[in-house]
Amino acid sequence: MARIFNVVCPHCKGKFQCDYQDLRHKKIKLLCPYCQTEFDQEESPLIEE
Ligand SMILES: [Zn+2]
């Protein structure tokens, strides 16, 4: 089973899941599925691992 983490969008506060292996602690911008905002995970107000 793939490991995931939850991230909260800094723009719309929507929470969504990302693949941990592919995205966590990487310099890749995350794309919010609700408002289409791209942001660095450091900008997220909440990350649940
Ligand atoms: Zn958003």
N, CA, C, O and the ligand as a Tripos MOL2 file, in Angstrom:
@<TRIPOS>MOLECULE
protein
  197   195    50     0     0
PROTEIN
NO_CHARGES

@<TRIPOS>ATOM
      1 N           0.8390   -1.1940    0.0000 N.3       1 MET1
      2 CA          0.0000    0.0000    0.0000 C.3       1 MET1
      3 C           0.8780    1.2510    0.0000 C.2       1 MET1
      4 O           1.8220    1.3490    0.7840 O.2       1 MET1
      5 N           0.5800    2.1730   -0.8480 N.am      2 ALA2
      6 CA          1.3710    3.3890   -0.9540 C.3       2 ALA2
      7 C           1.1850    4.2590    0.2780 C.2       2 ALA2
      8 O           0.0820    4.4000    0.8060 O.2       2 ALA2
      9 N           2.2740    4.8280    0.7140 N.am      3 ARG3
     10 CA          2.1960    5.7440    1.8380 C.3       3 ARG3
     11 C           1.7620    7.1200    1.3330 C.2       3 ARG3
     12 O           2.2720    7.6120    0.3260 O.2       3 ARG3
     13 N           0.8330    7.7230    2.0310 N.am      4 ILE4
     14 CA          0.3520    9.0430    1.6210 C.3       4 ILE4
     15 C           0.4760   10.0250    2.7870 C.2       4 ILE4
     16 O           0.6390    9.6230    3.9390 O.2       4 ILE4
     17 N           0.3990   11.2790    2.4760 N.am      5 PHE5
     18 CA          0.2710   12.3020    3.5060 C.3       5 PHE5
     19 C          -0.8090   13.2860    3.0920 C.2       5 PHE5
     20 O          -1.0650   13.5010    1.9070 O.2       5 PHE5
     21 N          -1.4390   13.8830    4.1100 N.am      6 ASN6
     22 CA         -2.4610   14.8900    3.8420 C.3       6 ASN6
     23 C          -1.8330   16.2710    3.8830 C.2       6 ASN6
     24 O          -0.9990   16.5580    4.7420 O.2       6 ASN6
     25 N          -2.2250   17.1030    2.9750 N.am      7 VAL7
     26 CA         -1.7200   18.4680    2.9360 C.3       7 VAL7
     27 C          -2.9030   19.4270    2.7820 C.2       7 VAL7
     28 O          -3.8660   19.1440    2.0690 O.2       7 VAL7
     29 N          -2.8020   20.5670    3.4700 N.am      8 VAL8
     30 CA         -3.8520   21.5810    3.3830 C.3       8 VAL8
     31 C          -3.3790   22.7130    2.4710 C.2       8 VAL8
     32 O          -2.2790   23.2430    2.6310 O.2       8 VAL8
     33 N          -4.2120   23.0600    1.5360 N.am      9 CYS9
     34 CA         -3.9090   24.1370    0.5980 C.3       9 CYS9
     35 C          -3.8700   25.4800    1.3330 C.2       9 CYS9
     36 O          -4.7990   25.7960    2.0760 O.2       9 CYS9
     37 N          -2.8150   26.2720    1.1390 N.am     10 PRO10
     38 CA         -2.7320   27.5690    1.8140 C.3      10 PRO10
     39 C          -3.7240   28.5910    1.2560 C.2      10 PRO10
     40 O          -3.9700   29.6270    1.8750 O.2      10 PRO10
     41 N          -4.2800   28.3010    0.1070 N.am     11 HIS11
     42 CA         -5.1940   29.2550   -0.5310 C.3      11 HIS11
     43 C          -6.6510   28.9960   -0.1370 C.2      11 HIS11
     44 O          -7.3140   29.8870    0.3960 O.2      11 HIS11
     45 N          -7.1540   27.7810   -0.3950 N.am     12 CYS12
     46 CA         -8.5780   27.4920   -0.1380 C.3      12 CYS12
     47 C          -8.7850   26.6350    1.1000 C.2      12 CYS12
     48 O          -9.9250   26.3500    1.4660 O.2      12 CYS12
     49 N          -7.6920   26.2140    1.7590 N.am     13 LYS13
     50 CA         -7.7450   25.3870    2.9710 C.3      13 LYS13
     51 C          -8.3170   23.9950    2.7190 C.2      13 LYS13
     52 O          -8.6760   23.2890    3.6610 O.2      13 LYS13
     53 N          -8.4020   23.6060    1.4680 N.am     14 GLY14
     54 CA         -8.8510   22.2580    1.1530 C.3      14 GLY14
     55 C          -7.7660   21.2460    1.4870 C.2      14 GLY14
     56 O          -6.5790   21.5010    1.2820 O.2      14 GLY14
     57 N          -8.1860   20.0900    2.0050 N.am     15 LYS15
     58 CA         -7.2230   19.0410    2.3470 C.3      15 LYS15
     59 C          -7.2430   17.9570    1.2790 C.2      15 LYS15
     60 O          -8.3050   17.5090    0.8470 O.2      15 LYS15
     61 N          -6.0550   17.5470    0.8640 N.am     16 PHE16
     62 CA         -6.0020   16.4680   -0.1240 C.3      16 PHE16
     63 C          -4.8000   15.5850    0.1490 C.2      16 PHE16
     64 O          -3.9180   15.9400    0.9300 O.2      16 PHE16
     65 N          -4.7740   14.4350   -0.5020 N.am     17 GLN17
     66 CA         -3.7360   13.4470   -0.2610 C.3      17 GLN17
     67 C          -2.6810   13.4820   -1.3610 C.2      17 GLN17
     68 O          -2.9830   13.6830   -2.5380 O.2      17 GLN17
     69 N          -1.4240   13.2780   -0.9350 N.am     18 CYS18
     70 CA         -0.3270   13.1770   -1.8890 C.3      18 CYS18
     71 C           0.4520   11.8980   -1.6160 C.2      18 CYS18
     72 O           0.4340   11.3650   -0.5060 O.2      18 CYS18
     73 N           1.1220   11.4260   -2.6260 N.am     19 ASP19
     74 CA          1.9480   10.2400   -2.4740 C.3      19 ASP19
     75 C           3.2440   10.6030   -1.7550 C.2      19 ASP19
     76 O           3.9970   11.4650   -2.2070 O.2      19 ASP19
     77 N           3.4900    9.9460   -0.6500 N.am     20 TYR20
     78 CA          4.6380   10.3030    0.1930 C.3      20 TYR20
     79 C           5.9610   10.1030   -0.5300 C.2      20 TYR20
     80 O           6.8110   10.9940   -0.5280 O.2      20 TYR20
     81 N           6.1390    8.9550   -1.1400 N.am     21 GLN21
     82 CA          7.4090    8.6240   -1.7980 C.3      21 GLN21
     83 C           7.7260    9.6060   -2.9250 C.2      21 GLN21
     84 O           8.8780    9.9990   -3.1090 O.2      21 GLN21
     85 N           6.7050    9.9940   -3.6680 N.am     22 ASP22
     86 CA          6.9400   10.8580   -4.8220 C.3      22 ASP22
     87 C           7.1220   12.3200   -4.4400 C.2      22 ASP22
     88 O           7.8660   13.0480   -5.0970 O.2      22 ASP22
     89 N           6.4380   12.7570   -3.3660 N.am     23 LEU23
     90 CA          6.3170   14.1960   -3.1560 C.3      23 LEU23
     91 C           6.8630   14.7460   -1.8470 C.2      23 LEU23
     92 O           7.2840   15.9020   -1.8010 O.2      23 LEU23
     93 N           6.8670   13.9430   -0.7730 N.am     24 ARG24
     94 CA          7.2340   14.4960    0.5230 C.3      24 ARG24
     95 C           8.7230   14.8340    0.5710 C.2      24 ARG24
     96 O           9.5630   14.0440    0.1410 O.2      24 ARG24
     97 N           9.0390   16.0230    1.1020 N.am     25 HIS25
     98 CA         10.4090   16.5080    1.2500 C.3      25 HIS25
     99 C          11.1130   16.6760   -0.0980 C.2      25 HIS25
    100 O          12.3400   16.6240   -0.1800 O.2      25 HIS25
    101 N          10.3350   16.8730   -1.1280 N.am     26 LYS26
    102 CA         10.9050   17.1530   -2.4350 C.3      26 LYS26
    103 C          10.5980   18.5960   -2.8230 C.2      26 LYS26
    104 O           9.6420   19.2010   -2.3370 O.2      26 LYS26
    105 N          11.4210   19.1210   -3.6980 N.am     27 LYS27
    106 CA         11.1880   20.4910   -4.1540 C.3      27 LYS27
    107 C          10.2600   20.4800   -5.3600 C.2      27 LYS27
    108 O          10.5880   20.9840   -6.4340 O.2      27 LYS27
    109 N           9.1110   19.8990   -5.1470 N.am     28 ILE28
    110 CA          8.1190   19.8350   -6.2070 C.3      28 ILE28
    111 C           6.8870   20.5890   -5.7330 C.2      28 ILE28
    112 O           6.4260   20.3910   -4.6090 O.2      28 ILE28
    113 N           6.3640   21.4380   -6.5740 N.am     29 LYS29
    114 CA          5.1530   22.1570   -6.1900 C.3      29 LYS29
    115 C           3.9590   21.2150   -6.2290 C.2      29 LYS29
    116 O           3.8050   20.4060   -7.1440 O.2      29 LYS29
    117 N           3.1070   21.3470   -5.1910 N.am     30 LEU30
    118 CA          1.8870   20.5570   -5.1430 C.3      30 LEU30
    119 C           0.7710   21.3340   -5.8340 C.2      30 LEU30
    120 O           0.7480   22.5650   -5.8230 O.2      30 LEU30
    121 N          -0.1500   20.5860   -6.4340 N.am     31 LEU31
    122 CA         -1.2760   21.2250   -7.1310 C.3      31 LEU31
    123 C          -2.5640   20.9030   -6.3940 C.2      31 LEU31
    124 O          -2.9520   19.7420   -6.2620 O.2      31 LEU31
    125 N          -3.2190   21.9530   -5.9180 N.am     32 CYS32
    126 CA         -4.4870   21.7630   -5.2120 C.3      32 CYS32
    127 C          -5.5700   21.3210   -6.1950 C.2      32 CYS32
    128 O          -5.7690   21.9680   -7.2230 O.2      32 CYS32
    129 N          -6.2700   20.2300   -5.8930 N.am     33 PRO33
    130 CA         -7.3170   19.7480   -6.7940 C.3      33 PRO33
    131 C          -8.5980   20.5820   -6.7420 C.2      33 PRO33
    132 O          -9.4750   20.4460   -7.5950 O.2      33 PRO33
    133 N          -8.6890   21.4420   -5.7340 N.am     34 TYR34
    134 CA         -9.9220   22.2400   -5.5640 C.3      34 TYR34
    135 C          -9.8320   23.5900   -6.2650 C.2      34 TYR34
    136 O         -10.7510   23.9890   -6.9790 O.2      34 TYR34
    137 N          -8.7060   24.2980   -6.0530 N.am     35 CYS35
    138 CA         -8.5970   25.6480   -6.6200 C.3      35 CYS35
    139 C          -7.4660   25.7690   -7.6310 C.2      35 CYS35
    140 O          -7.2250   26.8480   -8.1720 O.2      35 CYS35
    141 N          -6.7690   24.6590   -7.8870 N.am     36 GLN36
    142 CA         -5.7110   24.5950   -8.9050 C.3      36 GLN36
    143 C          -4.4980   25.4610   -8.5580 C.2      36 GLN36
    144 O          -3.7020   25.7860   -9.4380 O.2      36 GLN36
    145 N          -4.3510   25.8330   -7.2940 N.am     37 THR37
    146 CA         -3.1810   26.6030   -6.8850 C.3      37 THR37
    147 C          -1.9630   25.6920   -6.7620 C.2      37 THR37
    148 O          -2.0500   24.6010   -6.1990 O.2      37 THR37
    149 N          -0.8370   26.1430   -7.2880 N.am     38 GLU38
    150 CA          0.4190   25.4330   -7.0830 C.3      38 GLU38
    151 C           1.1610   26.0730   -5.9220 C.2      38 GLU38
    152 O           1.2560   27.2980   -5.8440 O.2      38 GLU38
    153 N           1.6880   25.2510   -5.0160 N.am     39 PHE39
    154 CA          2.3990   25.7950   -3.8650 C.3      39 PHE39
    155 C           3.4460   24.8120   -3.3790 C.2      39 PHE39
    156 O           3.3510   23.6080   -3.6150 O.2      39 PHE39
    157 N           4.4640   25.3580   -2.6840 N.am     40 ASP40
    158 CA          5.4560   24.5100   -2.0360 C.3      40 ASP40
    159 C           4.8650   23.9190   -0.7740 C.2      40 ASP40
    160 O           4.0800   24.5780   -0.0920 O.2      40 ASP40
    161 N           5.2220   22.6990   -0.4530 N.am     41 GLN41
    162 CA          4.6310   22.0890    0.7520 C.3      41 GLN41
    163 C           5.0130   22.8390    2.0250 C.2      41 GLN41
    164 O           4.3040   22.7550    3.0280 O.2      41 GLN41
    165 N           6.1360   23.5780    1.9950 N.am     42 GLU42
    166 CA          6.4820   24.4050    3.1540 C.3      42 GLU42
    167 C           5.4560   25.5140    3.3890 C.2      42 GLU42
    168 O           5.3570   26.0400    4.4980 O.2      42 GLU42
    169 N           4.7040   25.8660    2.3700 N.am     43 GLU43
    170 CA          3.7090   26.9240    2.4930 C.3      43 GLU43
    171 C           2.4010   26.4160    3.0930 C.2      43 GLU43
    172 O           1.5460   27.2100    3.4840 O.2      43 GLU43
    173 N           2.2500   25.1250    3.1640 N.am     44 SER44
    174 CA          1.0000   24.5640    3.6730 C.3      44 SER44
    175 C           0.8370   24.8470    5.1590 C.2      44 SER44
    176 O           1.7980   24.7080    5.9150 O.2      44 SER44
    177 N          -0.3570   25.2420    5.5970 N.am     45 PRO45
    178 CA         -0.5920   25.4860    7.0220 C.3      45 PRO45
    179 C          -0.6610   24.1870    7.8180 C.2      45 PRO45
    180 O          -0.5110   24.2130    9.0390 O.2      45 PRO45
    181 N          -0.8810   23.0600    7.1600 N.am     46 LEU46
    182 CA         -0.9770   21.7910    7.8820 C.3      46 LEU46
    183 C          -0.5990   20.6270    6.9900 C.2      46 LEU46
    184 O          -1.1150   20.4710    5.8830 O.2      46 LEU46
    185 N           0.3190   19.8130    7.4980 N.am     47 ILE47
    186 CA          0.6610   18.5690    6.8050 C.3      47 ILE47
    187 C           0.5290   17.4360    7.8040 C.2      47 ILE47
    188 O           1.1180   17.4910    8.8840 O.2      47 ILE47
    189 N          -0.2270   16.4230    7.4640 N.am     48 GLU48
    190 CA         -0.4260   15.2590    8.3230 C.3      48 GLU48
    191 C           0.2670   14.0670    7.6860 C.2      48 GLU48
    192 O          -0.0560   13.6510    6.5730 O.2      48 GLU48
    193 N           1.2420   13.5230    8.4340 N.am     49 GLU49
    194 CA          1.9640   12.3740    7.8920 C.3      49 GLU49
    195 C           1.4710   11.0850    8.5210 C.2      49 GLU49
    196 O           1.9640   10.0070    8.1870 O.2      49 GLU49
    197 ZN         -6.7340   25.0800   -2.9040 Zn       50 ZN50
@<TRIPOS>BOND
     1     1     2 1
     2     2     3 1
     3     3     4 2
     4     3     5 am
     5     5     6 1
     6     6     7 1
     7     7     8 2
     8     7     9 am
     9     9    10 1
    10    10    11 1
    11    11    12 2
    12    11    13 am
    13    13    14 1
    14    14    15 1
    15    15    16 2
    16    15    17 am
    17    17    18 1
    18    18    19 1
    19    19    20 2
    20    19    21 am
    21    21    22 1
    22    22    23 1
    23    23    24 2
    24    23    25 am
    25    25    26 1
    26    26    27 1
    27    27    28 2
    28    27    29 am
    29    29    30 1
    30    30    31 1
    31    31    32 2
    32    31    33 am
    33    33    34 1
    34    34    35 1
    35    35    36 2
    36    35    37 am
    37    37    38 1
    38    38    39 1
    39    39    40 2
    40    39    41 am
    41    41    42 1
    42    42    43 1
    43    43    44 2
    44    43    45 am
    45    45    46 1
    46    46    47 1
    47    47    48 2
    48    47    49 am
    49    49    50 1
    50    50    51 1
    51    51    52 2
    52    51    53 am
    53    53    54 1
    54    54    55 1
    55    55    56 2
    56    55    57 am
    57    57    58 1
    58    58    59 1
    59    59    60 2
    60    59    61 am
    61    61    62 1
    62    62    63 1
    63    63    64 2
    64    63    65 am
    65    65    66 1
    66    66    67 1
    67    67    68 2
    68    67    69 am
    69    69    70 1
    70    70    71 1
    71    71    72 2
    72    71    73 am
    73    73    74 1
    74    74    75 1
    75    75    76 2
    76    75    77 am
    77    77    78 1
    78    78    79 1
    79    79    80 2
    80    79    81 am
    81    81    82 1
    82    82    83 1
    83    83    84 2
    84    83    85 am
    85    85    86 1
    86    86    87 1
    87    87    88 2
    88    87    89 am
    89    89    90 1
    90    90    91 1
    91    91    92 2
    92    91    93 am
    93    93    94 1
    94    94    95 1
    95    95    96 2
    96    95    97 am
    97    97    98 1
    98    98    99 1
    99    99   100 2
   100    99   101 am
   101   101   102 1
   102   102   103 1
   103   103   104 2
   104   103   105 am
   105   105   106 1
   106   106   107 1
   107   107   108 2
   108   107   109 am
   109   109   110 1
   110   110   111 1
   111   111   112 2
   112   111   113 am
   113   113   114 1
   114   114   115 1
   115   115   116 2
   116   115   117 am
   117   117   118 1
   118   118   119 1
   119   119   120 2
   120   119   121 am
   121   121   122 1
   122   122   123 1
   123   123   124 2
   124   123   125 am
   125   125   126 1
   126   126   127 1
   127   127   128 2
   128   127   129 am
   129   129   130 1
   130   130   131 1
   131   131   132 2
   132   131   133 am
   133   133   134 1
   134   134   135 1
   135   135   136 2
   136   135   137 am
   137   137   138 1
   138   138   139 1
   139   139   140 2
   140   139   141 am
   141   141   142 1
   142   142   143 1
   143   143   144 2
   144   143   145 am
   145   145   146 1
   146   146   147 1
   147   147   148 2
   148   147   149 am
   149   149   150 1
   150   150   151 1
   151   151   152 2
   152   151   153 am
   153   153   154 1
   154   154   155 1
   155   155   156 2
   156   155   157 am
   157   157   158 1
   158   158   159 1
   159   159   160 2
   160   159   161 am
   161   161   162 1
   162   162   163 1
   163   163   164 2
   164   163   165 am
   165   165   166 1
   166   166   167 1
   167   167   168 2
   168   167   169 am
   169   169   170 1
   170   170   171 1
   171   171   172 2
   172   171   173 am
   173   173   174 1
   174   174   175 1
   175   175   176 2
   176   175   177 am
   177   177   178 1
   178   178   179 1
   179   179   180 2
   180   179   181 am
   181   181   182 1
   182   182   183 1
   183   183   184 2
   184   183   185 am
   185   185   186 1
   186   186   187 1
   187   187   188 2
   188   187   189 am
   189   189   190 1
   190   190   191 1
   191   191   192 2
   192   191   193 am
   193   193   194 1
   194   194   195 1
   195   195   196 2
@<TRIPOS>SUBSTRUCTURE
     1 MET1         2 RESIDUE 1 A MET
     2 ALA2         6 RESIDUE 1 A ALA
     3 ARG3        10 RESIDUE 1 A ARG
     4 ILE4        14 RESIDUE 1 A ILE
     5 PHE5        18 RESIDUE 1 A PHE
     6 ASN6        22 RESIDUE 1 A ASN
     7 VAL7        26 RESIDUE 1 A VAL
     8 VAL8        30 RESIDUE 1 A VAL
     9 CYS9        34 RESIDUE 1 A CYS
    10 PRO10       38 RESIDUE 1 A PRO
    11 HIS11       42 RESIDUE 1 A HIS
    12 CYS12       46 RESIDUE 1 A CYS
    13 LYS13       50 RESIDUE 1 A LYS
    14 GLY14       54 RESIDUE 1 A GLY
    15 LYS15       58 RESIDUE 1 A LYS
    16 PHE16       62 RESIDUE 1 A PHE
    17 GLN17       66 RESIDUE 1 A GLN
    18 CYS18       70 RESIDUE 1 A CYS
    19 ASP19       74 RESIDUE 1 A ASP
    20 TYR20       78 RESIDUE 1 A TYR
    21 GLN21       82 RESIDUE 1 A GLN
    22 ASP22       86 RESIDUE 1 A ASP
    23 LEU23       90 RESIDUE 1 A LEU
    24 ARG24       94 RESIDUE 1 A ARG
    25 HIS25       98 RESIDUE 1 A HIS
    26 LYS26      102 RESIDUE 1 A LYS
    27 LYS27      106 RESIDUE 1 A LYS
    28 ILE28      110 RESIDUE 1 A ILE
    29 LYS29      114 RESIDUE 1 A LYS
    30 LEU30      118 RESIDUE 1 A LEU
    31 LEU31      122 RESIDUE 1 A LEU
    32 CYS32      126 RESIDUE 1 A CYS
    33 PRO33      130 RESIDUE 1 A PRO
    34 TYR34      134 RESIDUE 1 A TYR
    35 CYS35      138 RESIDUE 1 A CYS
    36 GLN36      142 RESIDUE 1 A GLN
    37 THR37      146 RESIDUE 1 A THR
    38 GLU38      150 RESIDUE 1 A GLU
    39 PHE39      154 RESIDUE 1 A PHE
    40 ASP40      158 RESIDUE 1 A ASP
    41 GLN41      162 RESIDUE 1 A GLN
    42 GLU42      166 RESIDUE 1 A GLU
    43 GLU43      170 RESIDUE 1 A GLU
    44 SER44      174 RESIDUE 1 A SER
    45 PRO45      178 RESIDUE 1 A PRO
    46 LEU46      182 RESIDUE 1 A LEU
    47 ILE47      186 RESIDUE 1 A ILE
    48 GLU48      190 RESIDUE 1 A GLU
    49 GLU49      194 RESIDUE 1 A GLU
    50 ZN50       197 GROUP 0 **** ****
